[in-house]
């Protein structure tokens, strides 16, 4: 650690830097670019055993990390705290996380149907997670189908 300090009548300033001395035969992970459904990340060259972090693509207050393992290969990209890049995926994730009740199950299913019937959003369903979130939402809805059918049956008959 190197520290430089200036003391004068006008101001007192200090700046510190860290200098790391590395042997010629040190193993590195090469600089790389990783594209995921949570963003595109540019990872710098890193020393083996180092974990590198940066802000998420869609919210830089949240952190994504990548480990440079002991043999100089990148592993364990951790993006779970990051939001999805696609607005469609974020909306479908929201549907999957909704709490279904007897009172709102039909309304939620109807909103999902309207959303997926919109051509713009239907064309944007590209990520495998989009289908996963639709499936999770429909699975929740299945628990309320008989209840909703009884309501519809008694309403019309």
C-alpha positions as CSV (number, residue, x, y, z in Angstrom):
1,X,0.0,0.0,0.0
2,X,1.4,3.4,-1.0
3,X,0.1,6.6,0.5
4,X,0.9,10.1,-0.7
5,X,-0.1,13.0,1.4
6,X,0.1,16.8,0.7
7,X,-0.2,19.2,3.6
8,X,-0.3,22.8,2.7
9,X,-2.1,26.0,3.8
10,X,-4.6,25.7,1.0
11,X,-5.5,22.0,1.5
12,X,-4.6,18.7,2.9
13,X,-4.9,15.9,0.4
14,X,-4.2,12.2,0.6
15,X,-4.2,9.4,-2.0
16,X,-3.5,5.8,-1.5
17,X,-2.9,3.0,-4.0
18,X,-2.3,-0.7,-3.6
19,X,0.5,-2.3,-5.6
20,X,0.4,-6.1,-6.1
21,X,3.6,-7.8,-7.2
22,X,2.9,-10.9,-9.3
23,X,5.3,-13.6,-10.3
24,X,5.8,-14.3,-14.0
25,X,4.3,-17.8,-13.7
26,X,1.0,-16.6,-12.0
27,X,-2.1,-18.3,-13.4
28,X,-4.9,-16.0,-14.6
29,X,-8.4,-16.2,-15.9
30,X,-8.6,-14.5,-19.2
31,X,-10.7,-11.4,-19.7
32,X,-14.1,-12.5,-21.0
33,X,-17.6,-11.4,-21.9
34,X,-20.6,-13.3,-20.6
35,X,-24.1,-12.8,-22.0
36,X,-27.0,-14.1,-19.8
37,X,-30.7,-13.3,-19.5
38,X,-29.6,-11.1,-16.5
39,X,-27.3,-9.0,-18.6
40,X,-24.0,-8.8,-20.5
41,X,-20.9,-8.7,-18.3
42,X,-17.3,-7.8,-19.2
43,X,-14.9,-9.6,-16.8
44,X,-11.3,-8.4,-16.6
45,X,-8.3,-10.6,-16.4
46,X,-8.2,-12.0,-12.8
47,X,-5.6,-13.8,-10.7
48,X,-6.5,-17.4,-9.9
49,X,-8.5,-17.8,-6.6
50,X,-9.9,-14.3,-7.0
51,X,-13.7,-13.5,-6.9
52,X,-14.6,-10.5,-9.1
53,X,-17.8,-8.5,-8.6
54,X,-19.6,-5.7,-10.4
55,X,-23.1,-4.2,-10.4
56,X,-26.0,-6.0,-12.2
57,X,-26.8,-4.8,-15.7
58,X,-30.3,-3.7,-14.8
59,X,-29.6,-2.5,-11.2
60,X,-26.0,-1.6,-10.4
61,X,-26.8,-1.5,-6.7
62,X,-27.1,-5.2,-6.8
63,X,-24.0,-7.4,-7.3
64,X,-23.0,-10.1,-9.7
65,X,-19.9,-12.2,-9.0
66,X,-17.6,-14.5,-10.9
67,X,-14.9,-16.8,-9.5
68,X,-11.5,-17.3,-11.1
69,X,-10.7,-20.8,-9.8
70,X,-7.3,-22.2,-8.8
71,X,-6.5,-23.5,-12.3
72,X,-7.3,-20.2,-14.0
73,X,-10.8,-20.9,-15.3
74,X,-14.0,-18.8,-14.7
75,X,-16.7,-20.6,-12.7
76,X,-19.8,-20.0,-10.6
77,X,-21.2,-16.9,-12.2
78,X,-23.7,-15.6,-9.6
79,X,-26.5,-13.5,-11.0
80,X,-29.4,-14.6,-8.8
81,X,-29.8,-11.2,-7.2
82,X,-30.0,-9.4,-10.6
83,X,-33.3,-8.7,-12.4
84,X,-33.9,-10.1,-15.8
85,X,-33.0,-7.8,-18.7
86,X,-36.2,-8.6,-20.7
87,X,-39.3,-6.7,-19.6
88,X,-41.4,-9.6,-20.8
89,X,-39.4,-12.0,-18.5
90,X,-39.8,-9.6,-15.5
91,X,-43.6,-9.4,-16.1
92,X,-43.9,-13.1,-16.4
93,X,-41.8,-13.6,-13.2
94,X,-44.2,-11.2,-11.4
95,X,-47.2,-13.4,-12.5
96,X,-45.4,-16.5,-11.2
97,X,-44.8,-14.8,-7.8
98,X,-48.4,-13.7,-7.3
99,X,-50.3,-15.2,-4.5
100,X,-53.4,-16.9,-5.8
101,X,-56.7,-16.9,-3.7
102,X,-60.2,-18.0,-4.6
103,X,-61.0,-14.4,-5.1
104,X,-58.3,-13.5,-7.5
105,X,-57.3,-16.7,-9.3
106,X,-59.6,-16.1,-12.3
107,X,-58.5,-12.5,-12.6
108,X,-54.8,-13.3,-12.6
109,X,-55.3,-16.1,-15.2
110,X,-57.3,-13.7,-17.3
111,X,-54.6,-11.0,-17.1
112,X,-51.9,-13.6,-18.0
113,X,-54.0,-14.7,-21.0
114,X,-54.5,-11.0,-22.1
115,X,-50.7,-10.4,-21.7
116,X,-49.7,-13.5,-23.7
117,X,-52.3,-12.8,-26.4
118,X,-50.7,-9.4,-27.1
119,X,-48.6,-9.9,-30.2
120,X,-45.8,-7.7,-29.0
121,X,-45.3,-9.7,-25.9
122,X,-45.9,-13.0,-27.5
123,X,-43.1,-12.2,-30.0
124,X,-40.9,-11.4,-27.0
125,X,-41.3,-14.8,-25.3
126,X,-37.8,-16.0,-26.1
127,X,-36.1,-16.9,-22.9
128,X,-36.6,-20.4,-21.5
129,X,-37.4,-18.7,-18.2
130,X,-40.5,-17.1,-19.9
131,X,-42.0,-20.5,-20.3
132,X,-40.9,-21.5,-16.8
133,X,-42.8,-18.5,-15.3
134,X,-45.9,-19.2,-17.4
135,X,-45.8,-22.8,-16.3
136,X,-45.5,-21.9,-12.6
137,X,-48.4,-19.5,-12.9
138,X,-50.6,-22.0,-14.6
139,X,-49.7,-24.7,-12.0
140,X,-50.9,-22.3,-9.3
141,X,-54.1,-21.7,-11.2
142,X,-54.8,-25.4,-11.5
143,X,-55.5,-25.5,-7.8
144,X,-58.5,-23.2,-8.3
145,X,-60.0,-24.5,-11.6
146,X,-62.7,-26.6,-9.9
147,X,-63.6,-23.8,-7.6
148,X,-63.9,-21.4,-10.5
149,X,-65.9,-23.9,-12.6
150,X,-68.3,-24.2,-9.8
151,X,-68.8,-20.5,-9.6
152,X,-69.3,-20.3,-13.4
153,X,-71.7,-23.3,-13.4
154,X,-73.8,-21.8,-10.5
155,X,-73.8,-18.4,-12.2
156,X,-75.3,-19.6,-15.4
157,X,-77.5,-22.4,-14.2
